[in-house]
Amino acid sequence: MALMQIQHLCFTYPGAARPALTDISLEIEKGGFIVLCGTTGSGKSTLLRHLKPELAPHGRRQGDILYHGEALSQLTPADSASLVGYVMQDPDAQIVTDTVWHELAFGLENLGYDTGVIRRRVAEMASFFGIEAWFRRACSTLSSGQKQTLALASVMAMQPELLILDEPTAQLDPIAAHEFLGLLERIHREIGTTVVIAEHRLEETLPLAELAVVMDAGEAVCAAPPDRIGLLLPKAAAGRGEALRRMTAGLPAATRVAMAARESEAIPGGVDPAETLPLTPRDGHAWLAARPLPAETKPAGETADRNGSASGVRKQRSVLSAREVWFRYNRDDADILRGLSIDLYSGEIHAVLGGNGTGKSTLLSLLRGLLRARRGRVVAASASKSGAGDLPGAGSPSGIVLLGADPRALFVHETVRRELTEIASEHVETVEQLVRAFGLEALLDRHPMDLSSGESQKVALAMALSRNPDVLLLDEPTRGLDPAARETLRDILRGLSQEGRAVLMVTHDVEFAATAADTCSLLFDGEIVSSGPPTAFFAGNRFYTTAANRMARAWRPGIVTVEDLLACWGIAPADPEAVPRGPGGLQ
């Protein structure tokens, strides 16, 4: 039975040259679990907002949305608030009270429930979500994972029939994301709540779903069960542009390996007559068990210079370092960083991983000179630190540029075009190259605050990269980016590396770190506890590791990427790309 029916929905934002949604028709079955995926700016968030009347965007709309057979717009505000729950990407944008217990009760209080009902539901949600230990804490003291759990619990306290989530794991580390998605699975399985979620993080989300819907340029181009989406996506992407075709890079690792096997004769028994593809590392492990790896292999990850970096340049010269750094924000607080030491070398891409709240962003601010260490030293070998506090940073092409976690904090002009030209007036040619590389042409005349999270991130990356920095510091650079944009960013960073520039990024994206970085480090308890090349780093981990490593480590512990695994059979990636040419990796 359909809980909600979307019938030929079309929508255009005011002043937009083209529709944001075009002829979307979709049935959301009661008790179903749907994943929306697709390119950045494809209309996923716009579609989700139309399913929540209070959040529906302003513009020209055609088509119908029915809820239990009646127009969704006819729901009273109270019914809409309680029956249709919505969890945003940024929990700080959703949490409105000062304490956890009050946040859990806030929606119920506004709906006018009596005290007994409120107390019972709050207690139930706190128990179900494991919130008892921090029930009376201030919301400002919570980690990102706890805040997102609180946002979810606060919505579920109103007992919605339909739960909508817009990239809820984008700001979470792998373990916190796994825990959050586990809660979502319990809600769906044990309570029977209907779930619609937009995600770029498909490795763990697709296996939970019953239906995957792929969007591109405002259209739903493909809809199928998750174990068949990899079979249909290449056909749906034909003729629709490079970004959608490259979206296959965001599918689960097991799916991508099986897809490559279908196109190659190198893997014995590679084709599965059942016309389905594996989704999870466990599925992939079983798939590999039936197709033994060759006896003699050398995965791509075991090569000395896997990412095409300027190996003659990297690690010859330290350009930025921290030595025995200690830091706390307030006198009475515990230290966030405790004797931390790290070196960044010219020509190196260095990824720092770790849980939420471990001090990764604090480390970047210290390295940029925005914070001062309580003890220890931060040394920049040749980069000026004048102009600290704004994006241009050093004020010259040879400086240190920091791109923080919130791209919207950088925007001060009325159009994307002005943001890019004002911040890089001396590098117009580079800006034009970046606009093409990230596909920003259609966004140039949009207001920056009207962009989606992924679009904002791409614009902010272009703003940072346009300064041609010698040292680039990035805080969660892949947040909100689709697979095509991730590959573009990876190639640009590799180009910077080849030119001898240095990149330090803090990230939760282990798959991106495994393919883009030369060095990976784990930050825990205020210090770097592990560091090394991606192969050695991820092969030694159980949780902070890639899906390909989980699939294949029983046979080849050194395999950390899908490319490593396919190389065992001598299969090149489906879309091999050379390291880009030109300044900063731009063609």
C-alpha positions, -999 to +999 in steps of 0.1 A: +000+000+000+013+034-010+019+058+020+029+086-004+025+091-041+045+116-061+028+122-094+046+141-123+062+165-099+080+195-116+095+224-098+115+255-108+132+279-083+125+316-088+147+330-115+162+296-124+170+289-160+160+252-158+137+231-136+152+216-104+127+187-107+113+173-139+084+149-141+092+129-109+068+100-103+074+077-073+054+056-049+066+053-013+052+021+001+042+020+038+070+005+057+095+008+028+131+020+028+142+041-001+176+055-008+179+086-031+213+089-047+228+108-076+250+137-086+254+168-065+227+193-074+205+166-090+175+176-070+176+151-041+173+177-013+147+196-033+126+165-037+129+156+000+118+191+011+087+188-010+077+158+011+076+180+042+051+208+037+068+232+062+101+229+043+087+230+007+108+255-013+093+286-029+089+285-066+068+272-095+054+237-090+033+213-110+021+178-102+007+162-071+019+147-039-006+125-021-004+112+015-028+083+021-045+093-011-051+129-001-032+160-011-002+164+012-008+201+014-041+194+032-023+181+062-027+204+092+005+218+106+002+196+137-003+164+116+025+173+093+049+179+122+041+146+138+035+123+108+063+134+086+097+136+104+127+153+088+164+149+099+188+174+083+225+170+074+237+194+100+223+186+135+233+221+147+208+235+123+180+214+138+187+214+176+170+244+191+172+240+229+201+240+254+198+206+270+193+170+257+162+163+277+145+195+267+153+189+230+136+155+232+105+171+247+105+202+226+084+189+197+059+172+219+055+204+240+048+224+208+022+198+198+004+203+231+008+169+246+002+166+284+031+162+308+025+125+313+027+116+276+058+138+272+076+122+301+068+087+288+078+093+252+110+111+263+120+082+285+112+057+258+133+075+232+162+080+256+162+043+263+158+032+227+186+054+215+210+049+244+208+085+255+205+079+293+242+086+300+241+121+285+204+128+291+210+160+312+240+173+293+241+206+274+236+201+237+267+222+230+289+196+247+279+167+225+299+151+197+286+153+161+274+117+164+255+123+196+240+155+182+227+136+151+214+108+173+196+134+194+181+150+163+168+116+152+154+107+186+137+141+189+119+135+156+110+099+165+095+111+198+066+124+177+061+089+163+062+098+125+049+074+099+074+087+074+110+095+083+130+117+058+168+121+061+190+144+040+226+130+041+225+125+079+260+108+080+279+135+061+295+149+092+302+116+110+333+095+113+330+059+101+322+044+134+296+070+144+280+067+109+278+029+113+261+034+147+237+060+133+227+038+104+223+009+128+197+029+147+180+037+114+178+000+106+163-007+140+137+020+135+127+005+102+128-031+112+114-029+147+090+000+145+081-003+109+087+034+101+089+043+064+123+057+056+134+079+027+171+089+028+193+109+005+229+097+007+263+097-011+276+072+014+262+041-003+286+015+010+265+011+042+232+027+031+223+006+001+222-027+019+195-013+042+172-003+014+145-020-006+146+005-034+173+028-048+164+058-069+191+075-089+186+112-098+203+133-124+195+169-135+162+168-117+150+135-131+146+101-116+166+082-142+168+048-126+149+029-098+156-007-088+164-029-058+199-021-046+213-055-057+203-046-093+211-009-094+247-016-106+233-035-136+209-007-146+229+024-138+254+022-167+225+020-192+206+048-175+238+070-176+244+065-213+242+099-230+234+118-197+269+132-190+301+123-173+291+129-137+263+103-137+285+078-156+312+082-129+287+077-102+294+040-103+325+048-083+303+055-054+286+021-054+296-004-028+330-020-033+316-055-037+292-042-064+319-025-083+341-056-083+312-078-096+304-051-122+340-053-135+338-091-135+308-090-158+328-070-183+359-091-182+368-127-189+398-126-166+378-137-135+367-173-136+330-175-130+328-138-129+293-135-143+264-142-119+235-158-137+211-146-110+214-110-124+221-095-089+252-080-075+268-083-040+263-053-018+282-058+015+317-068+024+302-100+037+286-106+003+318-097-014+338-121+008+314-149-003+317-138-039+355-139-037+355-173-020+339-187-052+365-170-074+399-176-059+426-150-064+456-159-086+485-173-066+510-146-077+497-111-075+510-076-067+480-053-060+482-017-071+484-007-035+518-024-031+535-002-057+559+024-043+542+054-059+506+045-063+491+079-067+514+094-092+530+118-068+562+135-075+582+109-057+614+127-062+599+157-044+579+142-016+594+141+018+625+160+007+615+191+025+592+197+055+569+227+047+547+226+078+551+208+111+539+207+147+562+197+175+549+184+209+518+206+206+494+209+235+462+228+233+430+235+252+403+261+245+397+272+281+420+272+312+398+247+331+392+224+301+410+191+294+437+193+267+424+184+232+458+179+218+484+163+240+520+164+227+510+160+191+537+160+164+532+158+127+551+168+095+538+178+061+562+175+032+564+192-002+546+171-028+527+151-002+490+145+003+485+137+040+452+125+054+444+126+091+416+104+103+399+100+136+366+101+155+344+131+160+358+154+186+393+141+186+408+175+176+413+172+139+398+206+130+417+221+160+449+208+145+442+226+112+435+259+129+468+256+148+487+248+117+471+278+099+480+301+128+444+308+138+451+293+173+482+294+195+495+262+211+497+262+249+530+243+246+550+232+217+557+248+183+541+251+149+567+258+121+560+268+085+592+264+065+585+289+037+549+300+039+538+334+052+510+335+077+498+370+072+461+376+068+452+348+092+415+344+096+402+347+061+401+322+032+429+338+012+451+332+042+486+340+031+475+366+006+499+352-020+501+321-042+529+308-020+509+309+012+489+285+034+452+282+026+427+267+050+393+256+039+372+250+070+343+227+077+315+251+069+318+264+034+288+288+038+308+308+063+330+320+034+303+334+012+298+372+013+286+381-022+252+377-040+264+353-067+288+324-071+305+343-099+314+372-077+326+349-049+350+333-073+362+364-092+366+385-060+387+360-042+410+351-071+411+382-092+447+376-101+441+340-112+412+343-136+424+315-159+427+291-130+391+300-118+378+293-153+395+259-152+381+251-118+346+261-129+348+236-157+365+209-136+338+210-109+309+217-133+299+250-117+288+267-149+251+265-141+257+279-106+276+311-115+245+333-113+230+316-082+231+330-048+256+310-027+231+305+001+207+288-022+231+260-031+229+225-018+255+212+006+275+195-021+273+225-044+285+248-016+314+225-010+324+225-047+323+263-048+343+266-016+369+241-029+372+262-061+377+293-040+405+277-020+422+260-050+421+292-071+448+307-049+474+282-061+486+276-025+519+260-016+502+244+014+465+235+013+447+226+045+413+209+040+386+201+067+363+173+054+368+182+017+345+155+003+315+163+025+284+164+003+303+156-029+291+130-053+315+103-067+324+123-098+333+154-078+354+132-054+373+119-084+378+155-097+391+166-064+414+136-061+429+144-095+434+181-087+451+172-054+474+148-072+482+176-097+491+199-069+513+171-054+531+166-087+540+203-086+556+200-052+527+215-033+516+200+000+481+190+011+469+181+046+433+170+049+413+158+079+386+135+067+361+107+077+361+095+041+384+064+043+377+054+007+389+088-005+419+088+018+429+053+005+429+064-031+441+101-028+466+102+001+503+094+002+503+092+040+475+085+064+475+092+101+451+083+130+445+110+156+434+096+189+435+109+225+452+141+214+481+126+195+490+108+163+490+071+172+496+056+138+509+069+105+520+054+072+513+048+035+476+039+028+483+002+022+501-003+055+478+020+074+444+005+063+456-031+061+464-029+098+430-016+108+397-033+114+372-004+116+391+025+100+396+006+068+380+002+034+353-021+022+377-037-003+401-045+026+372-061+046+363-082+015+398-095+006+420-093+037+416-131+044+434-137+011+454-105+005+458-082+036+475-056+014+444-049-007+427-017+003+410-004-029+388-019-056+416-011-080+440-032-059+416-061-060+409-059-097+447-057-104+450-092-090+434-104-121+452-079-143+420-058-148+424-021-151+397+002-136+367+006-159+375+042-164+413+046-159+423+082-157+459+096-160+470+122-135+457+155-149+480+179-167+486+215-161+487+238-130+471+222-100+461+191-120+438+211-143+436+205-180 
